Amino acid sequence: MTNQALYSQISAKWNNSFNRLNRGEPGISGLLSFSQAWRTATAFLYPQDLNDPSSYKEYSIQDVRASFDTLSKSKMLPLLMENFLENMRQQQYLVERDIQKYMTEYEAAGSAEAIGRLLFRLVDWYKAWSPIPELGTTLLSAYTLAFQTYIYSSFPPSFSRGFKDLIASTFDLVNASCPPPWALPSEPQASTSAAPPRPDLPLWTACETLGLLDRYESLIASVCYEYIEAHVLNTCAKKWDDSMLVCLREWMAEKVVPWMVMPYARGARNAEEARSMLQGVGSRFDYHVCKTLCDLRTQEIFDIIIDYPDSQPALQDLKECLARVDQRSELVTTLRKANKKRLLHPGADTKDILTQYVSIIRCLRLIDPPGVLLYKVADPIRKYLRERPDTIRCIVASLVGDGESGDSLVDENEPIQPLQQKQADDFADANWEPEPIDAGPNFRTNRPTDVISTLVSIYDSKDLFVKELQVLLAQRLLAVTDGNYERERRNIEILKIRFGEAALQVCEVMLRDMTDSRRIDQHVQQQKPMPLHPTIVSRHFWPPLQTSSFNMPGQFKEIQDAYAKEFHIFKPDKKLHWLPHLGTISLEIELQDRTINAEVPPLEAAIIELFSSKDTWDVAELAAEMKVDKTAAIKALLTWMDLGVLKEEDVNHYKLLEVAEEAPAGTKTVSRPAVVIEEVSAVLTVQRQQAEQMKVYWNFIEGMLTNLGALSLQRIQGMLKFASGYDRTIEQLAEFMEAARREGLVTVKDGMWKLHR
């Protein structure tokens, strides 16, 4: 029963197949015609060897079409396609042989011409083996897929590099009028009668035929990326005085966009359609232009800031690029590293650091008006400047225009405005905006915008600046010799705007003292003309002055007493306290054979005055007479020795030379090093004032450590706050205690300080 059923099924299938192949013809005539059609079709489709012309056979196209029609009616085209693809697989070695030939040529010479010729040869193979269109798109698609798969599997690893070189060479062919070097004479594009509009058109056509545009899409894009990068680096590096982004986009429109038409918009029928097809890829390439320029400017940012304001166009480009590519974090990281390496080190002058910091402020506010970038970059700079002892003085010097230092920090065009302080956010403000998304937790949008407020905000309090202002103005006022205080008066008015009226009251008193001093001197001179013109200041309103005392001898003492007497008559409720070590004295020294004019400090004048009573003095005698130390006396004596007034007869014994000595003939004159007179400021600096005040508190610290034993720094700080006038930070106390340790006064172990026994 089972065998009968199987026999019936096989018989039915046999009859169906016979009827399909015989197509209802009488006998087996249909089967015979099918067999002939199969032989003709398979022979026609069999992949021939292009390198062997003898293998070609001419076929009548009518017979071929009739054969395909017969096979189609017999529903044998799928089997024909399988047979054709199998034959292709068996003949693939012919294509591989040519691939190996051209790739060997490329690897030997390294020239992309071999890759170009290879692609055209593969197109020839593709066309030679391609089935006729009458077979339908199904067979053609299957053939194309199989052919491309075969050649991709045959490409060696070096093909990608060669294909990349070939694509890169097409940039030079966009506007070329001559054929490319890889074009063969037999190819249509080399014909003068049918020359294509662009010499690279045949290559892109071959790439499209072989499916290389889709398979190597990222590689083709990378070629354009590298082309853009090379152009940006060659044309924009270290060129900061012009806006380069506009020029780059013009270059893209002239050079890159025409090239893009071939790989990305070859099928466009008009300009509008091409523009639409290029929009997406064009946006990617424009993004890469901005990214490359942004990377370049990020690497150059430190030098760009140094070159500001000449580099402002480069900063504008960077601002636009950052809005496009958002590489803000890379900019912050790069600039912070550059600052640490090139700026924040002991070899850099504080003034140079401040100058660069001000440039950073202005440049980063131009790039990022909300100030997030500035906040992230400036934090290490501000911490480093706080550790420098002369930072405040440099900033204050710029405020009052002290020499050259004021020109680099204060912009003359920047409006003078009060110091800006941090304020709470006003959420009722209609123009309020939230903080930027990349702002840190400590960032505030209402941070100071002017440079001076930003510099002053380095420190928690402006009191330090006010004290330094008082010291600097005192020095400048005392240095004025012509009585013209208009510049200082203007500085004080400007500082009033910045720091407020109350903070500058002491400075106004100092300025008034200078004018009153000249008026008092004029009155005293009218009553009794004297060669002494002192500067009279109010002790309680001026910063502490340098303290030193010695006895002014002879006529100098008489002149001082006479002046003090006339002053007391004019101001009976006040008394002069002389500071004899400050100021200068103009002397005319009359000797037997010469007269010497000199302008020297009071101590030097007092020393030479003593020689009017005795020609020879011992250093110890001079120091005892003047009540100064020997070092100061020797420095004063060296001044007169350098002028040829005194002579050292013996060790520490000096004699007045009434008659100048001449060196004996034939002796070599021994040159004496020039005496360098140190210009000592009359006003104590803030650091010196703080050091002197801390010495007062040492008695308290010593008493604590004596009575309570070892104490921590926090405990000492807490107890010192009960002392009158103590306002030091724990960091300043730590510096003082460390200095005391170096002097051997205290020791520290595990954070506990105790007196050194």
C-alpha positions in Angstrom: 0.0 0.0 0.0 2.8 2.4 0.9 4.8 1.6 -2.2 1.7 2.3 -4.3 1.3 5.7 -2.7 5.0 6.6 -3.2 4.8 5.5 -6.8 1.7 7.7 -7.4 3.5 10.8 -5.9 6.6 10.3 -8.0 4.6 9.7 -11.1 2.6 12.9 -10.5 5.7 15.0 -10.1 7.3 13.5 -13.1 4.3 14.2 -15.2 4.2 17.8 -13.9 7.9 18.4 -14.7 7.6 16.8 -18.1 4.5 18.9 -19.0 6.3 22.1 -17.7 9.4 21.4 -19.8 7.6 20.0 -22.9 5.1 22.9 -22.7 2.3 20.8 -24.4 4.3 20.1 -27.5 3.7 16.8 -29.4 5.9 14.0 -28.2 9.1 15.2 -26.8 9.7 18.0 -29.2 9.2 20.6 -26.4 11.7 18.8 -24.2 14.3 18.8 -27.0 13.8 22.5 -27.7 14.2 23.2 -23.9 17.4 21.2 -23.9 18.7 23.4 -26.8 17.6 26.6 -25.1 19.4 25.5 -21.9 22.7 24.9 -23.7 22.5 28.2 -25.5 21.6 30.2 -22.4 24.2 28.6 -20.1 26.9 29.0 -22.8 25.9 32.6 -23.3 26.1 33.4 -19.6 29.2 31.5 -18.9 31.9 33.9 -17.5 34.6 34.3 -20.2 38.3 35.2 -19.7 38.9 38.8 -20.8 42.6 37.9 -21.0 41.9 35.2 -23.6 40.1 36.6 -26.7 39.9 33.2 -28.3 37.4 32.1 -25.7 34.8 34.6 -27.0 32.0 33.2 -29.2 29.5 35.1 -31.2 25.8 34.5 -30.4 22.8 35.6 -32.3 20.9 37.9 -29.9 17.6 36.6 -31.4 18.6 33.0 -30.5 19.6 34.1 -27.1 16.4 35.9 -26.4 14.4 33.0 -27.7 16.3 30.6 -25.5 15.7 32.8 -22.4 12.0 33.0 -23.4 11.8 29.2 -23.5 13.4 28.8 -20.1 11.1 31.5 -18.7 8.1 29.6 -19.9 9.5 26.4 -18.5 10.0 28.3 -15.1 13.7 27.3 -15.2 15.2 30.8 -14.8 15.9 30.4 -11.0 17.8 27.2 -11.8 19.6 29.1 -14.6 20.6 31.8 -12.1 22.0 29.2 -9.7 24.0 27.7 -12.5 25.3 31.1 -13.6 26.4 32.0 -10.1 28.1 28.7 -9.6 30.0 29.3 -12.9 31.0 32.7 -11.6 32.4 31.2 -8.4 34.4 28.8 -10.4 35.8 31.5 -12.7 36.5 34.0 -9.9 40.2 33.1 -10.0 40.4 35.1 -13.3 39.4 38.3 -11.5 41.6 37.5 -8.5 44.5 37.2 -10.8 44.1 40.7 -12.1 43.5 42.0 -8.6 46.7 40.5 -7.4 48.5 41.9 -10.4 47.5 45.5 -9.8 47.8 45.3 -6.0 51.4 44.0 -6.5 52.1 47.0 -8.7 50.7 49.4 -6.0 52.5 47.8 -3.1 55.8 48.0 -5.1 55.4 51.7 -6.3 53.0 53.1 -3.7 51.2 55.0 -6.4 47.4 55.3 -6.4 47.4 55.1 -10.2 47.5 51.3 -10.0 44.4 51.3 -7.8 42.6 53.4 -10.4 43.5 51.1 -13.2 42.4 48.1 -11.0 38.9 49.7 -10.6 38.5 50.2 -14.3 39.6 46.7 -14.9 37.1 45.3 -12.4 34.4 47.4 -14.2 35.4 45.6 -17.4 35.0 42.2 -15.7 31.7 43.3 -14.3 30.3 44.4 -17.7 31.7 41.3 -19.5 30.0 38.9 -17.1 26.8 40.9 -16.6 23.6 39.3 -17.9 21.5 41.1 -20.5 18.7 43.3 -19.2 16.0 41.1 -20.7 16.7 38.6 -17.9 15.1 41.0 -15.4 16.3 42.9 -12.3 16.3 39.9 -10.1 19.1 38.1 -11.9 21.0 41.4 -12.3 20.8 42.2 -8.6 21.9 38.7 -7.7 24.8 38.9 -10.1 25.8 42.4 -8.8 25.7 41.2 -5.2 27.7 38.1 -6.0 30.3 39.9 -8.0 30.9 42.6 -5.4 31.1 40.0 -2.7 33.7 38.0 -4.6 35.9 41.1 -5.3 35.6 42.4 -1.7 36.8 39.0 -0.4 39.7 39.1 -2.9 41.0 42.6 -1.9 44.2 42.4 0.2 44.4 44.6 3.4 46.5 47.1 1.5 43.5 47.9 -0.8 41.9 50.2 1.8 45.1 52.3 2.0 45.4 52.5 -1.8 41.8 53.3 -2.3 42.1 56.1 0.3 45.1 57.5 -1.6 43.1 57.3 -4.8 40.2 59.3 -3.3 42.6 61.9 -1.9 44.0 62.5 -5.4 40.6 63.4 -6.7 40.6 66.8 -4.8 43.3 68.0 -7.2 41.1 66.9 -10.2 38.0 68.9 -9.4 39.2 71.9 -11.4 41.7 70.1 -13.6 41.5 70.2 -17.3 43.8 67.2 -18.1 42.9 63.5 -17.7 43.9 61.8 -14.5 47.1 59.7 -14.5 45.1 56.5 -13.9 42.9 57.0 -17.0 43.6 54.5 -19.8 43.7 55.6 -23.4 41.1 53.1 -24.3 38.6 54.5 -21.8 35.8 56.8 -22.9 36.8 59.6 -20.6 40.2 59.9 -22.3 38.6 60.7 -25.7 38.8 64.3 -26.9 35.5 64.0 -28.7 33.5 62.8 -25.7 35.4 64.3 -22.8 33.4 64.3 -19.5 32.8 67.6 -17.8 35.1 66.5 -14.9 38.1 64.2 -15.2 37.1 62.3 -12.0 33.6 61.4 -13.2 34.7 58.0 -14.7 36.3 57.0 -11.4 33.2 57.8 -9.3 31.1 56.0 -11.9 33.4 52.9 -11.5 33.2 53.2 -7.7 29.4 53.3 -7.9 29.3 50.3 -10.3 31.4 48.3 -7.9 29.5 49.4 -4.8 32.6 51.0 -3.3 30.8 54.2 -2.4 28.5 52.4 0.1 31.1 49.9 1.4 33.8 52.6 2.0 31.6 55.5 2.9 33.4 56.2 6.2 36.8 55.9 4.4 35.7 58.4 1.8 34.5 60.8 4.5 37.8 60.4 6.4 39.7 61.5 3.3 37.6 64.7 3.2 38.1 65.1 7.0 41.9 64.9 6.6 41.9 67.2 3.7 40.0 69.8 5.8 42.3 69.3 8.7 45.4 69.8 6.6 44.1 73.0 5.1 43.0 74.4 8.5 46.4 73.7 10.0 48.3 75.1 7.1 46.3 78.3 6.8 45.2 79.1 10.3 48.0 78.1 12.6 49.3 81.2 14.6 47.2 83.5 12.5 45.0 85.3 15.0 44.5 88.8 13.7 41.9 87.8 11.1 38.7 85.8 11.3 39.5 82.5 9.7 36.1 80.8 10.0 34.6 82.9 7.3 37.5 82.2 5.0 37.3 78.5 5.7 33.7 78.3 4.8 34.4 80.2 1.6 37.1 77.7 0.8 34.6 74.9 1.5 32.2 76.3 -1.0 34.8 76.7 -3.6 36.9 73.5 -3.2 35.1 70.9 -1.1 31.5 71.3 -2.2 32.2 70.7 -5.9 34.1 67.6 -4.9 31.2 66.4 -2.8 28.8 66.4 -5.8 30.4 63.3 -7.3 30.4 60.9 -4.3 27.2 62.3 -2.6 25.0 63.8 -5.3 25.8 62.2 -8.6 22.1 61.3 -9.3 20.9 64.9 -8.8 18.9 66.2 -11.8 19.3 69.9 -10.9 21.1 72.3 -8.5 18.2 72.3 -6.0 18.1 68.6 -5.8 21.9 68.4 -5.4 21.7 71.0 -2.7 19.2 69.0 -0.9 21.2 65.8 -1.2 24.4 67.5 0.1 22.7 69.2 3.0 23.3 66.4 5.5 26.9 65.6 4.6 27.7 69.2 4.2 26.6 69.9 7.7 28.9 67.1 8.9 31.9 68.6 7.1 31.1 72.1 8.3 31.0 70.6 11.8 34.5 69.1 11.2 35.8 72.5 10.0 34.6 74.0 13.3 36.0 71.1 15.3 39.4 71.3 13.7 39.6 75.0 14.1 38.4 74.7 17.7 41.1 72.1 18.4 43.8 74.3 16.9 42.7 77.4 18.8 42.4 75.4 22.0 46.0 74.3 21.7 47.0 77.9 21.0 44.8 79.5 23.6 47.6 80.5 26.0 49.5 82.4 23.3 46.3 83.8 21.9 45.6 85.3 25.3 49.1 86.8 25.4 48.5 88.4 22.0 45.2 90.0 23.1 43.7 92.4 21.9 45.3 91.8 18.5 44.0 88.2 18.7 40.4 89.1 19.2 39.3 87.7 15.8 40.6 84.3 16.8 38.6 84.5 20.0 35.5 85.3 18.1 36.1 82.3 15.9 36.6 80.1 19.0 33.4 81.4 20.5 31.4 80.4 17.3 33.2 77.0 17.1 32.4 76.2 20.8 28.8 76.9 20.2 28.9 74.4 17.3 31.0 71.6 18.7 30.8 72.1 22.5 34.4 71.4 23.5 34.3 73.7 26.5 35.8 71.1 28.9 38.7 70.5 26.6 39.4 74.3 26.5 39.3 74.5 30.3 41.6 71.5 30.7 44.2 72.7 28.1 44.3 76.3 29.5 44.7 75.1 33.1 47.6 72.9 32.1 49.2 75.7 30.2 48.8 78.1 33.1 50.3 75.6 35.5 53.3 74.9 33.2 54.0 78.4 31.9 52.5 80.8 34.4 52.1 79.5 38.0 55.6 78.9 39.0 58.2 80.7 41.1 60.1 82.0 38.0 57.1 84.1 36.9 56.9 87.7 38.2 53.7 88.5 40.0 53.1 91.4 37.7 53.3 89.1 34.7 50.9 86.7 36.3 48.4 89.4 37.0 48.7 90.8 33.5 48.1 87.3 32.0 45.2 86.8 34.5 43.6 90.1 33.4 44.0 89.0 29.7 42.4 85.7 30.6 39.5 87.5 32.2 38.9 89.6 29.1 39.4 86.8 26.6 37.2 84.2 28.4 34.4 86.7 28.9 34.5 87.4 25.2 34.2 83.7 24.5 31.7 82.9 27.3 29.9 86.0 28.7 28.2 84.1 31.6 31.7 83.4 33.0 31.6 79.6 33.5 34.8 79.1 31.6 36.5 81.9 33.5 35.4 80.5 36.9 36.8 77.1 36.1 40.1 78.4 34.7 40.7 81.2 37.2 40.4 79.2 40.4 44.0 77.8 40.4 45.3 81.3 39.4 43.5 83.0 42.3 44.7 80.4 44.8 48.2 80.8 43.6 48.1 84.6 43.7 46.7 84.5 47.3 49.9 82.7 48.3 52.2 85.4 46.8 53.0 88.2 49.3 53.3 91.0 46.7 50.0 90.3 44.9 48.0 93.0 46.8 50.8 95.5 46.2 50.9 94.9 42.5 47.1 95.2 42.2 47.1 98.4 44.3 50.0 99.8 42.2 47.9 99.4 39.1 45.0 101.2 40.7 47.0 104.3 41.4 49.1 104.1 38.2 52.4 103.4 39.9 55.0 103.5 37.1 54.4 101.0 34.4 52.4 98.6 36.5 49.2 100.4 36.1 49.1 100.3 32.3 48.8 96.5 32.0 45.9 95.9 34.4 43.6 98.9 34.2 42.1 99.7 30.8 41.7 103.4 30.3 38.5 102.8 28.3 37.0 100.7 31.1 34.5 102.8 33.1 35.3 103.4 36.8 32.7 101.8 39.0 32.3 100.7 42.6 33.6 97.3 43.6 30.9 94.7 42.9 30.0 92.4 45.7 28.2 89.1 45.5 24.4 89.4 45.8 21.6 86.9 46.2 19.7 86.0 43.1 16.6 88.2 42.5 14.1 85.7 41.1 11.6 88.5 40.7 13.8 90.1 38.0 12.2 89.7 34.6 15.6 89.3 33.0 16.8 86.6 35.5 18.3 83.6 33.8 19.3 80.2 35.4 22.9 79.3 35.8 24.5 77.6 32.7 24.2 73.8 32.6 28.0 73.2 33.0 28.3 75.6 35.9 29.8 74.2 39.1 28.0 74.1 42.5 29.9 77.2 43.7 29.4 79.3 40.5 27.1 82.3 40.6 25.9 84.2 37.6 26.1 87.6 39.2 29.9 87.5 39.7 31.9 90.7 39.2 32.2 91.8 35.6 34.9 94.5 35.8 38.5 93.6 36.1 39.3 95.5 39.3 36.4 93.9 41.2 37.5 90.5 40.0 41.1 91.1 41.2 40.0 92.4 44.6 37.7 89.4 45.0 40.8 87.2 45.1 40.7 88.0 48.8 37.8 87.7 51.2 38.1 91.2 52.4 38.9 94.5 50.8 40.5 95.8 54.0 43.9 94.4 52.9 43.7 96.5 49.8 42.7 99.6 51.7 45.8 99.2 54.0 48.0 98.7 51.0 46.5 101.7 49.3 47.4 103.8 52.3 51.0 102.6 52.3 51.4 103.1 48.6 49.8 106.6 48.6 52.0 107.5 51.6 55.1 106.5 49.7 54.0 108.4 46.6 53.1 111.6 48.5 56.4 111.6 50.3 58.2 111.2 47.0 56.7 114.4 45.5 59.3 117.1 45.4 57.6 119.9 43.4 54.5 120.2 45.5 52.1 119.1 42.7 49.7 116.6 44.2 47.0 116.8 41.5 47.8 113.3 40.3 47.5 111.8 43.8 44.3 113.8 44.4 42.8 112.4 41.2 43.8 108.9 42.3 42.1 109.3 45.6 38.9 110.5 43.9 39.0 107.4 41.6 39.6 105.1 44.6 36.7 106.7 46.4 34.4 105.5 43.6 35.8 102.0 43.8 36.2 101.5 47.6 33.8 104.1 49.0 34.2 107.4 50.9 34.9 105.8 54.3 37.8 103.6 53.2 39.6 106.6 51.7 39.2 109.1 54.6 42.7 108.3 55.9 44.2 109.0 52.4 42.4 112.4 52.3 44.0 113.2 55.7 47.5 112.3 54.3 46.9 114.5 51.2 45.8 117.4 53.4 48.9 116.9 55.6 51.1 117.3 52.6 49.5 120.6 51.5 49.4 121.8 55.2 53.1 120.9 55.5 54.1 123.2 52.6 51.9 126.0 54.0 53.5 125.6 57.5 57.0 125.6 56.0 56.3 128.7 54.0 55.1 130.5 57.2 58.2 129.3 59.2 60.5 130.4 56.4 58.9 133.9 56.4 59.5 134.2 60.1 63.1 132.9 60.0 64.6 131.6 56.7 66.3 128.2 57.2 67.7 125.6 54.8 65.4 122.9 56.4 62.1 122.0 54.7 60.5 119.1 56.6 57.4 117.2 55.7 55.0 117.3 58.7 52.5 114.5 58.9 49.8 113.4 61.4 51.2 110.4 63.3 47.8 108.8 64.0 46.6 108.9 60.3 49.7 107.8 58.5 50.9 104.2 58.1 53.8 103.4 60.4 57.0 104.9 59.2 60.5 103.4 59.4 61.8 103.9 62.9 65.4 104.7 63.7 67.1 107.3 65.8 70.5 108.9 66.0 71.9 112.1 67.3 72.1 114.9 64.7 75.3 116.8 65.6 76.4 120.3 65.2 74.6 122.7 62.9 72.0 120.1 61.9 70.9 119.9 65.5 70.7 123.7 65.8 68.7 124.0 62.6 66.2 121.3 63.8 65.8 123.1 67.2 65.3 126.4 65.6 62.7 125.1 63.2 60.9 123.2 66.0 60.8 126.5 68.1 59.2 128.5 65.2 56.7 125.6 64.6 55.6 125.6 68.3 55.0 129.4 68.1 52.8 128.8 65.0 51.1 125.7 66.4 51.3 126.0 70.2 49.2 122.9 70.7 51.4 120.6 68.7 55.0 119.3 68.9 57.4 118.0 66.3 58.8 114.5 66.6 61.8 114.3 64.2 62.6 111.3 62.1 66.2 112.1 61.4 66.9 109.0 59.3 64.4 110.0 56.6 64.9 112.5 53.8 68.0 113.9 52.0 70.4 116.7 52.7 72.2 118.7 50.1 75.8 119.5 51.3 78.6 121.8 50.1 81.8 120.6 51.7 84.6 123.1 51.5 88.1 121.6 51.8 91.5 123.3 51.4 91.9 122.4 47.7 88.4 121.7 46.5 84.6 122.0 47.1 82.4 118.9 46.9 78.6 119.0 46.4 76.6 116.0 47.4 73.1 115.0 48.2 73.1 112.3 50.8 70.8 110.7 53.5 70.9 112.4 57.0 73.1 109.8 58.5 75.9 110.4 56.0 75.6 114.1 56.5 75.8 113.7 60.3 78.9 111.5 59.9 80.8 114.0 57.8 79.7 116.8 60.2 81.6 115.1 63.0 84.8 115.3 60.9 84.5 119.1 61.1 85.5 118.9 64.8 88.1 116.1 64.5 90.0 114.9 61.5 90.3 111.3 62.5 87.7 109.0 63.9 87.4 105.4 64.9 84.3 103.5 63.8 83.5 102.5 67.3 83.7 106.2 68.4 81.5 107.3 65.6 78.9 104.6 66.3 78.9 105.6 70.0 78.6 109.3 69.2 75.8 108.9 66.7 74.1 106.0 68.7 74.0 103.8 65.6 75.4 100.3 65.0 78.8 99.9 63.4 77.4 98.5 60.1 75.4 101.7 59.5 78.4 103.8 60.4 80.7 101.9 58.0 78.2 102.2 55.1 78.0 106.0 55.7 81.9 106.2 55.8 82.2 104.2 52.5 80.0 106.8 50.8 82.5 109.6 51.6 85.5 107.4 50.8 84.0 106.8 47.4 83.7 110.6 46.9 87.4 111.0 48.0 86.6 113.0 51.2 87.7 110.3 53.7 90.6 107.9 53.8 90.9 104.7 55.8 94.3 105.0 57.5 94.1 101.9 59.5 91.6 99.2 60.1 88.3 101.0 61.2 90.2 104.3 61.4 89.2 107.1 59.0 90.8 110.5 58.3 89.5 113.6 56.6 91.4 114.5 53.4 91.7 118.3 53.4 94.0 117.9 50.4 93.2 115.3 47.8 95.8 112.6 47.6 97.4 111.6 44.3 98.5 108.1 43.5 102.3 107.7 43.3 103.7 107.4 39.8 104.0 103.9 38.5 101.5 102.4 40.9 98.3 100.8 39.7 95.1 102.4 40.9 93.0 99.9 42.7 89.4 100.4 41.7 86.9 100.4 44.5 83.5 98.9 43.9 80.9 101.6 43.6 78.9 102.1 46.7 75.3 101.1 46.2 72.9 103.2 48.3 69.8 101.3 49.0 66.7 103.3 48.6 64.7 102.4 51.8 61.0 103.2 51.8 60.0 105.6 54.5 56.7 103.8 55.0 56.5 100.3 56.4 54.9 97.8 54.0 51.8 96.0 55.1 53.8 92.8 55.5 56.3 94.5 57.7 53.4 96.0 59.7 51.9 92.6 60.2 55.2 91.1 61.1 55.8 93.8 63.7 52.3 93.3 65.1 52.8 89.5 65.3 55.9 90.1 67.4 53.6 91.8 69.9 51.4 88.7 70.1 54.4 86.4 70.6 54.3 87.3 74.3 50.8 86.0 74.5 51.8 82.8 72.6 54.8 82.3 74.8 52.6 82.7 77.9 50.1 80.1 76.7 52.8 77.5 75.9 54.5 78.1 79.2 51.3 77.8 81.3 49.3 75.2 79.3 52.0 73.2 77.7 51.7 71.9 74.1 48.8 73.4 72.1 47.4 72.9 68.7 47.3 75.7 66.2 43.5 75.9 66.4 43.7 76.2 70.2 46.3 79.0 69.9 44.2 80.8 67.3 41.1 80.6 69.5 42.9 82.0 72.5 44.6 84.8 70.5 41.2 86.1 69.4 40.7 87.4 72.9 43.8 89.6 72.5 43.0 93.2 71.6 43.3 94.0 67.9 44.1 90.4 66.8 42.7 89.8 63.3 45.0 87.3 61.7 43.9 84.1 59.9 45.0 80.7 61.0 47.1 80.5 57.8 49.0 83.6 58.9 49.4 82.3 62.4 50.8 79.0 60.9 53.4 81.0 58.9 54.4 82.9 62.0 54.7 79.8 64.1 56.8 78.1 61.4 59.1 81.1 61.3 59.4 80.8 65.1 60.3 77.2 64.7 63.0 78.0 62.3 64.5 80.4 64.8 64.5 77.7 67.4 61.8 79.2 69.7 59.2 76.4 69.4 59.0 72.8 68.2 56.1 70.9 66.7 55.1 67.2 66.8 51.9 65.7 65.6 50.4 69.1 65.2 51.1 70.2 68.8 53.3 73.2 69.4 55.5 73.7 72.5 58.3 75.9 73.6 61.8 74.8 72.8 63.7 74.0 76.0 
